[in-house]
């Protein structure tokens, strides 16, 4: 496969130097401004999240996968989307210390905008709705053949994915967000949102993408355009459900630890003292 790609594309096209340089700069800034800073303690797990996200971004944007996704296989393009939106972005958010996010994200200049853009139910509809619309064949064919329109679409989807994962992760405790139960419901609804478009590609029996039809079977002989579309639907649902299931598992684990810590403790707001005697007030009568 690589030999075929080298015959038809330049080395720079296959391994994009500008993306590699951008990612190197991001790594340099992360190490200099966060890892080596005495102000922001960065844990080993946060470093792991960051470098895993960087590796995924590199695979998605700076390797032959990008050329394959653009010119040869729709399934490769969906793999790009899912690796970015469902794995790399949440890892990237988790890689930043709370103090850093509190200082630069949750301040008087950004509070108002963040409260709107990261509104829980708005982000649920926005990201999943936009991604579903983008993957509709008629829309995809228009966007994919226009470089400017494709870039704008990717930026909007990237931003909306950040806000959606911000609601799920809730990295800054001071920001008013959903409680554990509602976040679990949020994840469940998000997992259902992309089911129609994923199921559509799994059962589809017609080729819908003119850009990929002329190069059918050139990279993988057994992979026809229809099989490629079905594979794309499978990739979308497996990686999406996998990421949401993992997020739900972590969420339930944290919720359980919080409830366990509360066991045996009396809530102070329901206690009154009268001459040294502790009186427990009824919640409804206090």
N, C-alpha and C positions, 0 to 999 in steps of 0.2 A: 504493500500500500504506500509506504513512504517513497519507494522508488518511483512509483507512478506520479505521486504528487510533486516530486523533485523534477520530473520531466516536464510537467505542465505549469509549474509555478516557481518563482524565484525563492531563494533561501530567505530573503527578507520578508516575503509574503507569508511564508510558513512560520517563521519565528520572528515576531514583530518586536523590533528593538525598542521602539518608543514605549510600548507597554512594559517591557522589562525595565527600562530606565525609570518609569513612573513608579513601579512597584518597589524598586531598589530605594528610591527617594522616600517612599512611605515607610519602609523598614528602617531606614536611617533616622527619620524623624521620630518614629516610635521608640527606638532605642535611646536616642539622645534626650527627648523631651519627657519620656515616661519611665523607661527602665532605669536609666541612670539618674533620675531625679529623686532627691530625698523627700519631695513633697507628695509624690504619688506612688504609694507602694503597689508594685505589680507582682502578683503571685505567679507561681510556676504554671498553674492551670491557665491563667490569662495569657501568658506567653505562648503556651501551646495552642490556644484558640486563635491567637493572632497569626502565628506562622502557618497554621493549617489553612486559615482563610486566605493568606497570601499565596500559598501553593495552589489552592483551588482557583483563585483569580488568574494566576499565571497559566495554569492548564487551560482555562476557559478562553483567555484573550491572547496569549502569546505563544501558542503552540499550533501545530497543524489542525487541531480540533476546530479552530475558528474558520479555517479555509474549508474544511469538510462540511461544517455547519452552514456556511454561506453558499457553497456551490454544489454540494453533492448529496447530503443526507438531511432530511427534515428531522429525523430522530436525533442527529448530532446537535442540531440547533435547540431542540427541546432539552437535551442533556445540558447544554450550556445554561439555559434558563433555570433549570431546576437546581443545578449545582450552585449557581449564583444566588438565587432568591430564597432557597430553602435550606442551604447549608452554610455558604460563605458569609452571607449577611448576618445571620444570628451569631455566628462565631466571632465576627468582627465586632459586634456590639458588646459581646461578653468579654472581649479582650481589654476593654478600657476600665480603669479604676473608677469607682463611684465618685471620688473626690474630683477627678478630672471632668467627668460628665456634669457633675453638679456645678462646677465653676464655669464651664464653657457652653453647656447646653441649657441648663436651668438657671438663667439669670434674668434680670429685669428687661433685657433687650429681647430675649427669645421666649419668655413665658407665654405671652399671648399667642404668638404664631404656633408654638409647639402644642398648646392646648387645642388649637383648631386642627392642625395637620395630623396630630396623633390621637384624635378623638376615636375611641375604640370602635364604635359601630361604623363610623365613616371609613376608617382604614380597612375594615373587613370588606365593605362593599367596593371601595375604590380599587384596591389591589386585585382582588379576585375577579371583579368585573372587568377591569382593564385587561388583565391577562387573558381572560376568556375571549374578549372581543378581539384581541390581538391574534389569537390562535384560530379564529374563524377563517377558513380558507380565503374568502373574498377579501377580507381586510388584510390578511397576511401577505397575499400576492401583491397588493398595492404598496404596502409598507416596505416589504423586503426588496423591492426593485428600486427604491428611492433612498439613496444614502442619507440625505439630510433627514427625511421623515423617519427612517430607521433609527438614526441616532437620537432624535428627539423622543421617540417612543421608548427606547431603552433607558434613557435618563428618567423619564416619568415613571416607568415600571420599577426602576431601581429605587427611586425615592419613596414610592408608595410601599415597596417591600420593607424598607427600613422602618417606616412608621408602623406597619403591621406588626413586625417583630418587636418593636419598641413596646407595644401594648402587651404582648405575650411575656416578654422578659421583665419589663418594668424595672429597669436598671437603677433608677433614682427614686428612693423611697418617698422623698418629699412631694413628688408629683402625684397628684390625685389620679388613681387608676382603678382598675377592676380588682375586686377581691379574688381569692383563689378559686372559688366556685364559679364566678362569672368568667374568669380567664379559661377555666376548663371548658365551659360552654362555648366560649369564643373559639378555642382551638377546634372543638367538635364541628362548629358551623363552618369554619374555614376549610376543614378537611372535606366537607360536603360540597363546598362552592365550586370546585373545579371538577367534580365528578362528571357532570354532563359532557364537557368538552373532551375529557379523557376517555370516557366511554364511547363517544362519537368516533374517535380515531381507532379505538380497538375493534369496533364492528364494521368500520367503513370498507367498502368494496370497490371504490372508484378513486383514481388518482386525481388529486385536486391542486397540485402545485407544479405549474408549467416550468418553473426554474429548475426543478429537480428531475423532471421526466426525461429530458434529452441525455442526461448522464446516468440513467438508471443502470444498475449492475456494474458500473465501471470500477468502483472500489471493492464492493462485495458482490460477487456474481449471483449469489442466492437471494440477495435482498432487492426485491422488486419495489416499485414505488408504493404499492399497496402495503406490502410487508413493512416498509419503512415507516409509513404512517401509523400502522398498528403498533410497531415497536415504540414510536414516539408517545402514543397514548399510554402504553405500559410504563415507560420511563417516567412520565409525568405523574402518574398515580402512585407508583412504588416509592419514588423519592419524596414526593409531597407527603404521603401518608407516613412514611418512615420518619421524616423530620418532625412532623406534628406529633406522632406517637412518642418520640423521644422527649420532645418538649413537654408533653402531657405527663409523662412518667416523672421527669424532674420536678415539675410543678406539684404533683401529688406528693412526692417525697418531701419537698420543702413544707408543704401544707401539713403533712403528718408530723414533721419535726416541730413545727410551730404549735400544733395542738398538744403534742406530747409535753412541750415545755410549759404549757399553761396548766397541765393537770396538777391538782393539789394546791394551786395558787388561788387566792381570793382577790377578786377585782376590787381595787381600792375605792372606786367611785361608789361602791355599794356598801361601804363601811362607815359607821359613825361611832364616835367614842362618847360615853356618858359616865363621868366619874371613874374612869379607868376600865369600864366595861365595854367590850366590843359588841356593837349591835349590827347585825347584817340586815340591810334594808331590802324589802321586796322591790324588784325592778319597777313594778307598775305603781308603787305607792310612795316612792321616795320623793 
